[in-house]
Amino acid sequence: MATLGVDRLILVRHAMPIVEPDVPSDQWQLGDEGRAEAWSLRSQLSEPAYFVASDEPKAEQTLRELAGESRVSIDPGFREVRRPHIWSDDYRIVARGYINGICPREWEDHAQVAKRFATAVARHAAIAVAIGRALVIGTHGLAPTVWLTTVMRLSPSPAQFWERLTFPDLVDVDLLHGTATRRRPR
């Protein structure tokens, strides 16, 4: 398994945003509670890090809270899966199907998600290696799960891995050994 030269790769799933059914989810913001939850992750990250986040506000804001005074780079390659803005009470059912390989109409194709995410990881891994820091990526749930399924076997299954992610969450990714381990298992 290619390691991209990076010793430490940490995925940060964003904190719970303020849910606004009339606003596309890629525009949702964190409220005070979400910011506090993101800030609380600081105690779980002790190593010097290079921070980069999705350009979606909830992911960027989560990483800024975690990073404190450190600079946070932004990369749209870490965005969530692109999909139409249609409010649905059964979103989790549809999303679970997506993780299981079903691509709903107008949703971003799995291969495209994996490719853009992998390209962004490689781009920022090179920077993290050059400056000798851990790579910490502020992102979402579906897109990183899709990418991870292309570089390792997720246990017990990709859908269960995704369903167990919390808001927020930290995942240590070991590309050499093919493991993705949540720091806050539930």
C-alpha distance (Angstrom), angle and dihedral (degrees) to the residues before:
residue distance angle dihedral
M1 . . .
A2 3.80 . .
T3 3.79 112.0 .
L4 3.82 96.3 -167.0
G5 3.80 84.4 -134.1
V6 3.80 92.2 -82.8
D7 3.81 114.5 128.6
R8 3.80 95.9 -166.0
L9 3.80 125.3 36.4
I10 3.78 116.8 172.3
L11 3.80 123.5 -177.1
V12 3.80 116.3 -155.3
R13 3.76 116.5 -158.8
H14 3.81 108.6 -150.9
A15 3.79 123.8 -103.8
M16 3.79 120.1 -103.9
P17 3.80 109.0 -73.4
I18 3.76 128.8 -151.4
V19 3.80 101.4 -85.0
E20 3.79 112.1 -133.6
P21 3.83 111.6 178.4
D22 3.83 92.4 -161.8
V23 3.82 93.0 52.9
P24 3.83 123.2 72.1
S25 3.82 109.3 -106.2
D26 3.81 91.8 -123.2
Q27 3.81 86.7 68.3
W28 3.82 98.2 48.5
Q29 3.80 117.5 125.2
L30 3.79 133.1 -151.6
G31 3.79 118.5 -106.3
D32 3.79 125.5 -150.4
E33 3.82 92.7 -79.9
G34 3.80 93.2 50.6
R35 3.80 91.2 47.6
A36 3.81 90.7 50.8
E37 3.81 91.0 49.7
A38 3.81 90.6 50.0
W39 3.80 91.6 47.1
S40 3.82 89.7 52.1
L41 3.82 89.3 63.6
R42 3.81 89.8 71.4
S43 3.80 90.9 85.5
Q44 3.81 89.9 59.9
L45 3.79 95.3 54.8
S46 3.78 114.4 66.7
E47 3.82 103.3 151.4
P48 3.81 124.3 90.1
A49 3.78 106.3 -95.4
Y50 3.77 145.1 -166.5
F51 3.82 106.6 -140.0
V52 3.80 125.8 -151.9
A53 3.80 127.5 166.3
S54 3.75 142.2 -169.7
D55 3.78 112.2 -97.8
E56 3.81 90.8 -117.9
P57 3.84 108.8 109.6
K58 3.83 97.1 -125.5
A59 3.83 92.4 54.6
E60 3.80 94.9 41.4
Q61 3.81 92.2 47.8
T62 3.81 91.4 48.0
L63 3.78 92.1 52.9
R64 3.81 93.2 44.8
E65 3.82 89.4 55.6
L66 3.81 90.6 48.4
A67 3.82 94.4 44.3
G68 3.80 95.7 49.9
E69 3.80 108.1 -173.9
S70 3.82 93.8 -5.1
R71 3.80 118.7 109.2
V72 3.82 116.4 -101.4
S73 3.81 118.4 -152.9
I74 3.79 119.4 -152.8
D75 3.81 126.1 -137.2
P76 3.83 125.7 173.1
G77 3.82 88.1 -153.0
F78 3.81 87.0 82.1
R79 3.83 94.6 55.6
E80 3.77 121.3 126.4
V81 3.80 119.9 -96.3
R82 3.81 108.8 -67.8
R83 3.78 113.0 -115.9
P84 3.79 137.4 152.3
H85 3.79 118.8 -83.2
I86 3.77 102.9 -109.1
W87 3.80 117.2 141.7
S88 3.77 109.9 -130.9
D89 3.79 132.7 173.9
D90 3.82 88.5 -151.4
Y91 3.83 95.3 55.7
R92 3.83 93.1 122.8
I93 3.82 90.8 54.6
V94 3.82 91.7 50.6
A95 3.82 91.6 44.0
R96 3.80 91.4 50.1
G97 3.80 88.6 52.3
Y98 3.80 88.9 50.2
I99 3.80 91.3 54.1
N100 3.81 87.5 49.2
G101 3.81 90.5 57.2
I102 3.81 104.4 -90.5
C103 3.80 111.3 127.0
P104 3.82 111.1 -159.3
R105 3.78 117.9 -143.1
E106 3.81 112.3 -76.5
W107 3.82 93.6 11.6
E108 3.80 118.0 126.2
D109 3.79 112.2 -93.3
H110 3.83 115.7 -105.3
A111 3.81 93.4 -124.0
Q112 3.80 91.3 51.9
V113 3.84 91.5 50.1
A114 3.80 92.2 48.9
K115 3.81 92.5 47.2
R116 3.82 96.6 49.3
F117 3.81 91.9 44.3
A118 3.83 92.9 47.6
T119 3.80 91.0 47.9
A120 3.81 91.0 52.0
V121 3.83 91.9 46.6
A122 3.82 91.1 51.9
R123 3.81 92.3 47.1
H124 3.81 93.4 52.2
A125 3.82 95.9 36.8
A126 3.80 87.3 62.4
I127 3.81 90.1 54.8
A128 3.82 93.5 45.5
V129 3.81 91.1 50.2
A130 3.81 92.1 47.7
I131 3.81 91.7 54.7
G132 3.83 95.2 37.0
R133 3.79 98.1 -119.2
A134 3.79 138.8 126.8
L135 3.81 114.0 -97.2
V136 3.82 110.5 -122.7
I137 3.81 115.3 -172.9
G138 3.81 122.5 -165.2
T139 3.77 106.7 -150.7
H140 3.80 145.6 127.0
G141 3.81 140.0 -93.9
L142 3.80 111.8 -95.7
A143 3.82 101.7 39.5
P144 3.82 97.0 51.1
T145 3.81 90.7 43.6
V146 3.82 90.2 53.6
W147 3.82 90.0 49.1
L148 3.80 93.2 46.3
T149 3.81 90.7 53.8
T150 3.81 88.2 60.9
V151 3.81 94.5 53.3
M152 3.82 102.7 35.7
R153 3.77 146.5 3.5
L154 3.80 110.0 -91.8
S155 3.78 113.8 -144.7
P156 2.95 132.6 -108.3
S157 3.84 86.3 1.0
P158 3.82 137.8 -46.6
A159 3.83 91.5 -105.9
Q160 3.80 92.8 50.7
F161 3.81 91.1 46.0
W162 3.83 89.5 53.6
E163 3.82 93.6 44.2
R164 3.81 91.3 53.2
L165 3.79 94.5 54.6
T166 3.78 111.5 109.3
F167 3.81 132.3 -152.6
P168 3.04 100.4 -79.6
D169 3.79 112.5 12.5
L170 3.80 140.0 164.8
V171 3.81 122.0 -142.9
D172 3.80 122.4 -169.9
V173 3.80 108.7 -147.0
D174 3.80 118.9 -158.4
L175 3.79 106.3 -171.5
L176 3.81 93.1 -179.4
H177 3.81 93.7 58.7
G178 3.80 96.6 28.2
T179 3.80 98.6 -120.3
A180 3.79 135.5 135.5
T181 3.80 112.2 -168.3
R182 3.77 125.1 -174.6
R183 3.79 113.7 -135.7
R184 3.79 92.5 -150.2
P185 3.81 106.0 43.7
R186 3.78 117.1 -174.2
